[in-house]
Amino acid sequence: MIFIDRSSVLIQYELDSNLKALEDGINFYKKELKNTENQIEALSSDPNKLERFARETFWMHKPGEQVILVEPLKD
């Protein structure tokens, strides 16, 4: 005879799976946060990197310059 209640094996397995998925998400966002912090540090210490980042990400340009977008070739 099998009793199914709050602490059944199936429910515990499902909860463990959910916990593992959440822990994986935490680890992913910790790595992303560390990468972002490193990028902020690099951009705040070098004005040339900051200018390049602004130009590439936000298409910023100096007065009188034109922004030209080049689409990469598709294979």
C-alpha positions in Angstrom: 0.0 0.0 0.0 1.4 3.5 -1.0 0.4 6.7 0.8 0.8 9.9 -1.1 1.2 13.0 1.2 3.3 16.1 1.5 6.5 14.2 1.8 6.1 11.6 -0.9 9.1 10.6 -3.0 7.6 12.1 -6.2 6.9 15.5 -4.6 10.4 15.5 -3.1 11.9 14.8 -6.5 9.9 17.6 -8.0 10.9 20.0 -5.3 14.6 19.0 -5.7 14.3 19.6 -9.4 12.8 23.1 -8.8 15.5 23.9 -6.3 18.3 22.8 -8.7 16.8 25.0 -11.4 16.6 28.0 -9.0 20.2 27.4 -7.9 21.3 27.3 -11.5 19.6 30.6 -12.1 21.3 32.1 -9.1 24.7 31.0 -10.4 24.0 32.3 -13.9 23.0 35.7 -12.6 26.0 35.9 -10.2 28.3 35.3 -13.2 26.4 37.9 -15.3 26.7 40.4 -12.4 30.5 39.7 -12.1 30.9 40.2 -15.9 28.9 43.5 -15.7 31.0 44.7 -12.8 34.2 43.9 -14.7 32.8 45.8 -17.8 31.9 48.8 -15.7 35.3 48.8 -14.2 37.0 48.6 -17.6 34.8 51.4 -19.0 35.2 53.7 -16.1 39.0 53.4 -16.2 39.6 53.9 -19.9 37.9 56.8 -21.8 38.7 55.2 -25.2 36.9 52.0 -24.2 33.9 54.0 -23.0 33.7 55.9 -26.2 33.9 52.7 -28.3 31.2 51.1 -26.1 28.9 54.1 -26.6 29.5 54.3 -30.3 28.9 50.5 -30.9 26.0 50.1 -28.4 24.1 53.3 -28.8 25.3 54.4 -32.3 26.6 57.7 -30.8 28.7 59.9 -32.9 30.5 63.2 -32.8 29.0 66.3 -34.5 29.6 66.1 -38.3 30.1 62.3 -38.4 27.8 59.9 -40.1 26.9 56.5 -38.7 27.1 53.8 -41.3 25.8 50.3 -40.4 27.2 47.4 -42.3 25.3 44.2 -42.3 27.5 41.1 -42.1 27.3 38.6 -45.0 25.0 35.6 -44.5 26.4 32.2 -45.3 
